[in-house]
Amino acid sequence: MKKIEISPSIISSDLLNLSEQIKKCEESGADSFHLDVMDGDFVNNITMGPDLIKAIRRGTKLRLDAHLMINRPDKYYKKFIDAGSDVLLIHYESPVDTGNLIKNFNRENIRYGITINPDTDFNKILKYLDNAEILLIMSVYPGFSGQKFIESSLAKIKKARDYIDKNNLNTRIEVDGGIDNITGKMSIDSGADILVSASYIFYNNIEQSIKTLKNL
C-alpha cells in the first residue's frame, strides 16, 4: 500500500493562531504544508508573500511547497527560496518561458514542481516532467479556497499516473482543490500521491480531518 501524503493549505488557516494550528497539523500527521502565493494578477486574489513564509518556516521543519500563482515566477522565485520554501510549484500557464525557468532551477539545484489548471491539456507539460518532483493537478480554478471539486480532473490524474509509471519517473502527483474525504478518495483511486486540503482541514476538526484523509 503506497503512502499518501497530506499537505494542509495555509490559505484557510486562522492566521491569529497560525503557530498553534501548524503544531496541531504536525501532531495529527501532516506531511508538508502548501503555501498559496497569489499576486492579484495571475489570479484574482492576493495572499502571502515571503515574510509570512519566513514566519511559517520558523514554526515547522516539514516540507514547505510554495505554489506560485504569480505572473513573474522568474523574477521572484529566489525570494521564496530565501524565505524558506523547499519546493516551488510553478504554473505552466504563467506568461514566462517555462523551459528557461526550469533550466535555472536545475542549475541552482532548486526543487520544483509543474502545476496545470483544469483546462490545460496534460500533454503540454510532458517535456517538463523528467526532473520535476511534483506534478500539481488543479481540481479547481486557482484563486480561492472552498470551491467544488471538478470531477473531470480525475481523468487527467489517471493519464498522468499512467505516463509517470510507464516512463519510470519519480514525479509525484499532487491534487489541489475541493479535497475532502470523498474527493480525496476519488483522487487516490485515480493515482494521486499527495492531497492538498484547505477548508476541509481548517474549517473542521484538524486532527480528525487529517487522520481521515491519511486513512482513505
C-alpha positions as CSV (number, residue, x, y, z in Angstrom):
1,M,0.0,0.0,0.0
2,K,1.5,3.3,-1.1
3,K,1.9,6.2,1.4
4,I,-0.5,9.1,0.8
5,E,0.9,12.5,1.8
6,I,-1.4,15.1,3.3
7,S,-0.5,18.7,2.8
8,P,-2.7,21.3,4.6
9,S,-3.1,24.5,2.7
10,I,-2.3,27.5,4.9
11,I,-4.7,29.7,2.9
12,S,-7.6,28.5,5.1
13,S,-5.8,28.6,8.5
14,D,-6.5,31.0,11.3
15,L,-3.6,33.4,11.0
16,L,-4.2,34.7,14.5
17,N,-3.5,31.2,15.8
18,L,-1.2,30.0,13.0
19,S,1.6,28.7,15.1
20,E,-0.8,26.6,17.2
21,Q,-2.6,25.3,14.0
22,I,0.7,24.3,12.4
23,K,1.6,22.4,15.5
24,K,-1.8,20.7,15.5
25,C,-1.4,19.7,11.9
26,E,2.0,18.2,12.6
27,E,0.7,16.3,15.6
28,S,-2.2,15.0,13.5
29,G,0.2,13.5,10.8
30,A,0.5,16.2,8.2
31,D,3.5,15.5,5.9
32,S,4.1,19.0,4.5
33,F,2.4,22.4,4.1
34,H,1.0,24.0,1.0
35,L,1.6,27.8,0.6
36,D,-0.7,29.6,-1.8
37,V,1.1,32.6,-3.2
38,M,-1.2,34.9,-5.2
39,D,-0.3,38.2,-6.8
40,G,-3.7,39.6,-7.7
41,D,-2.8,39.4,-11.4
42,F,-2.3,35.8,-12.4
43,V,-5.3,35.0,-10.2
44,N,-7.9,37.4,-8.8
45,N,-6.7,37.3,-5.2
46,I,-3.8,38.4,-3.1
47,T,-2.4,36.2,-0.3
48,M,1.0,35.6,1.3
49,G,4.5,36.8,0.5
50,P,8.0,35.9,1.6
51,D,7.7,37.4,5.1
52,L,4.8,35.2,6.0
53,I,6.6,32.2,4.6
54,K,9.6,33.1,6.8
55,A,7.4,33.0,9.9
56,I,5.9,29.7,8.8
57,R,9.4,28.3,8.3
58,R,10.3,29.1,11.9
59,G,7.3,27.2,13.0
60,T,7.9,23.9,11.3
61,K,10.5,21.6,9.9
62,L,8.1,19.9,7.5
63,R,8.5,20.5,3.8
64,L,7.1,23.8,2.5
65,D,5.7,23.8,-1.0
66,A,5.3,27.4,-2.4
67,H,2.5,27.3,-5.0
68,L,3.4,30.4,-7.1
69,M,0.2,31.7,-8.7
70,I,2.0,34.7,-10.0
71,N,2.8,36.2,-13.4
72,R,6.5,36.5,-12.8
73,P,7.9,33.4,-11.1
74,D,11.1,34.0,-13.0
75,K,11.6,37.4,-11.3
76,Y,10.6,36.4,-7.7
77,Y,11.4,32.8,-7.2
78,K,14.6,33.4,-5.3
79,K,12.8,35.4,-2.7
80,F,10.6,32.4,-1.9
81,I,13.6,30.1,-1.7
82,D,15.4,32.5,0.6
83,A,12.2,32.7,2.8
84,G,12.4,29.0,3.4
85,S,10.4,27.3,0.8
86,D,11.6,23.8,-0.1
87,V,9.7,23.2,-3.3
88,L,8.5,25.8,-5.8
89,L,5.3,24.8,-7.7
90,I,5.2,26.9,-10.9
91,H,2.2,27.2,-13.3
92,Y,2.6,26.1,-16.9
93,E,0.1,28.9,-17.6
94,S,2.3,31.7,-16.2
95,P,3.4,34.1,-19.0
96,V,7.1,33.2,-18.8
97,D,9.4,30.8,-20.6
98,T,8.8,27.6,-18.5
99,G,11.8,25.8,-20.1
100,N,14.2,28.6,-19.2
101,L,12.9,28.8,-15.7
102,I,13.4,25.1,-15.2
103,K,16.9,25.4,-16.5
104,N,17.6,27.9,-13.8
105,F,16.1,25.7,-11.2
106,N,18.2,22.7,-12.3
107,R,21.4,24.9,-12.4
108,E,20.7,26.2,-8.9
109,N,19.6,22.8,-7.5
110,I,16.1,24.1,-6.7
111,R,13.4,21.6,-6.1
112,Y,10.3,22.3,-8.2
113,G,7.0,21.1,-9.5
114,I,4.8,21.8,-12.5
115,T,1.2,23.0,-12.0
116,I,-1.6,22.8,-14.5
117,N,-5.1,24.3,-14.4
118,P,-8.2,22.2,-15.1
119,D,-8.5,23.4,-18.7
120,T,-4.8,22.7,-19.5
121,D,-4.0,19.6,-21.6
122,F,-1.7,17.2,-19.7
123,N,0.3,16.5,-22.8
124,K,1.6,20.1,-22.9
125,I,3.8,19.6,-19.9
126,L,5.3,16.2,-20.7
127,K,8.7,17.6,-21.6
128,Y,9.0,19.3,-18.2
129,L,8.3,16.2,-16.0
130,D,11.7,14.4,-16.1
131,N,13.2,16.3,-13.1
132,A,10.0,17.6,-11.6
133,E,9.5,16.5,-8.0
134,I,5.7,17.1,-8.2
135,L,3.0,17.4,-10.8
136,L,0.3,19.5,-9.2
137,I,-3.1,18.9,-10.9
138,M,-5.6,21.6,-10.0
139,S,-9.0,20.3,-9.5
140,V,-10.5,23.8,-9.2
141,Y,-9.5,27.0,-10.9
142,P,-6.9,28.7,-8.7
143,G,-7.6,31.8,-6.6
144,F,-9.9,30.9,-3.8
145,S,-10.4,28.0,-1.3
146,G,-13.7,26.3,-0.7
147,Q,-14.5,25.6,-4.4
148,K,-16.2,22.5,-5.6
149,F,-14.0,19.7,-6.9
150,I,-14.1,19.4,-10.8
151,E,-14.6,15.7,-11.4
152,S,-13.2,15.8,-14.9
153,S,-9.8,16.2,-13.2
154,L,-9.9,12.5,-12.4
155,A,-9.3,11.5,-16.0
156,K,-6.2,13.8,-16.0
157,I,-4.9,12.2,-12.8
158,K,-5.3,8.8,-14.3
159,K,-3.5,9.8,-17.5
160,A,-0.6,11.3,-15.5
161,R,-0.4,8.2,-13.4
162,D,-0.1,6.0,-16.5
163,Y,2.5,8.2,-18.1
164,I,4.7,8.6,-14.9
165,D,4.6,4.8,-14.3
166,K,5.3,3.9,-17.9
167,N,8.3,6.2,-18.0
168,N,9.6,5.3,-14.6
169,L,9.6,8.8,-13.4
170,N,9.9,9.8,-9.7
171,T,7.4,12.7,-10.1
172,R,4.6,12.5,-7.5
173,I,1.1,13.5,-8.4
174,E,-0.5,16.2,-6.2
175,V,-4.1,17.2,-6.3
176,D,-5.4,20.6,-5.1
177,G,-8.9,21.9,-4.9
178,G,-12.1,20.8,-3.2
179,I,-10.4,17.9,-1.5
180,D,-12.3,16.2,1.3
181,N,-12.9,12.6,2.4
182,I,-14.9,11.8,-0.8
183,T,-13.0,13.7,-3.5
184,G,-9.7,12.7,-1.7
185,K,-10.6,9.0,-2.1
186,M,-11.5,9.5,-5.8
187,S,-8.2,11.2,-6.4
188,I,-6.2,8.5,-4.7
189,D,-8.1,5.8,-6.6
190,S,-7.2,7.7,-9.8
191,G,-3.5,7.8,-8.9
192,A,-2.7,10.7,-6.7
193,D,0.2,10.6,-4.2
194,I,-0.4,13.9,-2.4
195,L,-3.6,15.6,-1.3
196,V,-3.7,19.3,-0.6
197,S,-6.7,20.3,1.5
198,A,-7.6,23.7,2.9
199,S,-11.1,24.3,4.2
200,Y,-11.8,20.6,4.9
201,I,-8.9,20.6,7.4
202,F,-9.0,24.1,8.9
203,Y,-12.8,24.7,9.0
204,N,-13.4,21.4,10.7
205,N,-11.6,19.4,13.4
206,I,-8.0,19.5,12.2
207,E,-6.9,16.2,13.9
208,Q,-9.9,14.3,12.7
209,S,-9.8,15.7,9.1
210,I,-6.1,14.9,8.6
211,K,-6.4,11.4,10.0
212,T,-9.5,10.8,7.8
213,L,-7.5,11.8,4.7
214,K,-4.5,9.7,5.6
215,N,-6.6,6.6,6.1
216,L,-8.6,6.8,2.8
